[in-house]
Amino acid sequence: MKTLSWQILDENALNKIKKQKDFEDETSKKLTPLYKSAENPIIKLYLHSIILDTMRHSDTCQMLIDMNERAQIGDEATKLGEKEIKIHIAEEAKMLKQAEEISKLVKDKKIKQIILGILEDEKKHHRVLTDLMGILKKESKEWDAYLYDLITGFLKHHLFQKISEKKIRIGGSPIAFN
């Protein structure tokens, strides 16, 4: 097992990331009861989306903290990881195919837009899992540089990508999906 580290964050930045992670965790916990009590499916969807994004932000902060301190790779983790990732890639391929089939069947433009959003997510999941498989196959001597490039690219293009605002009318009222 080899341990690698970026060690690129100074103490101030690292502490701010740790505080941000704690804040994200607190926010997610505070929103969960509100989500559970919501009866309107649109409100429930919005709250759930915010909770999931907040959890992802927390996980991203934790990843940065961990990567600044250590990154471990080894044969056992690689074998286990490859097997699991291959399974998930196959599952994502099925979900992608199903979402494509549904998008072709749905005629209502508003519903179709929602399904197309799911389809885009499935495409993103497939790309991320494929990239992750590539990480597991890299030689350990290339790991640090490759992972840094992959993560910074992933964060730039996948996690913090601005999505253009889409408006959908339900019952005559516009609803914006971000």
C-alpha positions in Angstrom: 0.0 0.0 0.0 1.4 3.4 -1.0 0.3 6.6 0.6 0.5 9.8 -1.4 -0.5 13.4 -0.6 -1.1 16.6 -2.5 -0.2 18.8 0.6 -1.1 21.9 -1.5 -3.4 23.5 1.0 -2.0 25.9 3.6 -3.3 25.7 7.1 -5.7 28.6 6.7 -7.3 27.2 3.5 -7.5 23.7 5.1 -9.3 25.1 8.2 -11.8 27.1 6.1 -12.6 23.9 4.1 -13.1 22.0 7.3 -15.5 24.7 8.6 -17.3 24.7 5.2 -17.7 20.9 5.5 -19.2 21.3 9.0 -21.5 24.0 7.8 -22.7 21.9 4.8 -23.4 19.0 7.2 -25.4 21.2 9.6 -27.4 22.6 6.7 -28.2 19.2 5.4 -29.4 18.0 8.9 -31.5 21.1 9.3 -33.2 20.8 5.9 -34.0 17.0 6.3 -37.0 17.4 8.7 -38.4 20.1 6.5 -38.1 17.8 3.5 -39.7 14.9 5.4 -42.7 17.1 6.4 -43.3 18.6 3.0 -46.4 17.4 1.3 -46.2 19.3 -2.0 -44.2 17.1 -4.4 -42.5 20.1 -6.1 -41.4 21.6 -2.7 -40.3 18.2 -1.7 -38.2 17.8 -4.9 -36.6 21.2 -4.4 -35.6 20.5 -0.8 -34.3 17.0 -1.7 -32.2 18.5 -4.5 -30.7 21.1 -2.1 -30.0 18.4 0.5 -28.3 16.2 -2.0 -26.2 19.1 -3.3 -25.3 20.0 0.2 -24.2 16.5 1.0 -22.2 16.4 -2.2 -20.5 19.6 -1.2 -19.7 18.2 2.2 -18.3 15.0 0.6 -16.2 17.2 -1.8 -14.8 19.2 1.2 -13.9 15.9 2.9 -12.2 14.6 -0.2 -10.1 17.7 -0.3 -9.2 17.4 3.3 -8.3 13.7 2.9 -6.4 14.2 -0.3 -4.3 17.0 1.3 -3.3 14.5 4.0 -3.2 11.2 2.2 -4.3 9.0 -0.7 -3.9 5.3 -0.5 -3.7 2.8 -3.3 -2.9 -0.8 -3.3 -3.6 -4.1 -5.1 -6.5 -5.2 -2.8 -8.3 -1.8 -3.1 -7.7 -1.8 -6.8 -9.2 -5.2 -7.3 -12.2 -4.6 -5.1 -12.7 -1.2 -6.6 -12.5 -2.4 -10.2 -15.1 -5.1 -9.6 -17.5 -2.7 -7.9 -17.0 0.1 -10.5 -17.6 -2.4 -13.4 -20.9 -3.4 -11.8 -22.0 0.2 -11.4 -20.9 1.1 -14.9 -23.2 -1.7 -16.2 -26.0 -0.4 -13.9 -25.6 3.1 -15.1 -25.7 1.9 -18.8 -29.1 0.3 -18.1 -30.4 3.4 -16.4 -29.1 5.5 -19.3 -30.9 3.2 -21.8 -34.1 3.3 -19.8 -34.0 7.1 -19.6 -33.4 7.4 -23.3 -36.4 5.1 -24.0 -38.6 7.1 -21.6 -37.6 10.4 -23.2 -38.7 9.0 -26.6 -42.1 8.0 -25.2 -43.0 11.2 -23.4 -44.7 13.7 -25.5 -45.5 16.5 -23.0 -42.7 19.1 -23.4 -42.6 19.9 -19.6 -42.3 16.3 -18.5 -39.9 15.6 -21.4 -37.6 18.4 -20.1 -37.5 16.7 -16.7 -36.7 13.3 -18.2 -34.0 14.9 -20.4 -32.4 16.3 -17.2 -32.3 12.8 -15.7 -30.8 11.5 -19.0 -28.0 14.1 -18.7 -27.4 13.1 -15.1 -27.1 9.4 -16.2 -24.6 10.4 -18.9 -22.6 12.3 -16.3 -22.6 9.4 -13.9 -21.3 7.1 -16.7 -18.5 9.5 -17.5 -17.5 9.8 -13.8 -17.5 6.0 -13.3 -15.5 5.5 -16.4 -13.0 8.1 -15.2 -12.9 6.4 -11.8 -12.1 3.1 -13.5 -9.2 4.8 -15.2 -7.9 5.9 -11.8 -7.9 2.4 -10.6 -5.9 1.2 -13.6 -3.2 3.9 -13.4 0.3 2.9 -12.2 0.9 4.1 -8.7 3.8 6.3 -9.8 1.4 8.3 -11.9 -1.3 8.4 -9.3 -0.7 11.8 -7.7 -0.4 13.9 -10.8 -3.2 12.1 -12.6 -5.6 12.2 -9.7 -4.9 15.9 -9.1 -5.6 16.7 -12.8 -8.7 14.5 -12.8 -10.2 15.9 -9.6 -9.6 19.5 -10.5 -11.1 18.9 -13.9 -14.0 17.0 -12.4 -14.7 19.8 -9.9 -14.5 22.4 -12.7 -16.7 20.6 -15.2 -19.1 18.4 -13.1 -19.6 19.6 -9.5 -19.7 23.3 -9.9 -20.9 23.7 -13.4 -23.6 26.3 -13.8 -26.8 24.9 -15.3 -28.8 27.3 -17.4 -32.1 28.1 -15.8 -35.1 26.1 -17.1 -38.6 27.3 -16.6 -41.5 25.0 -16.4 -45.1 26.1 -15.9 -47.3 24.1 -13.6 -50.9 25.3 -13.2 -50.0 28.5 -14.9 -47.2 29.4 -12.5 -43.6 29.4 -13.7 -41.2 27.2 -11.7 -37.5 27.6 -12.2 -35.2 24.6 -12.0 -31.6 25.4 -11.4 
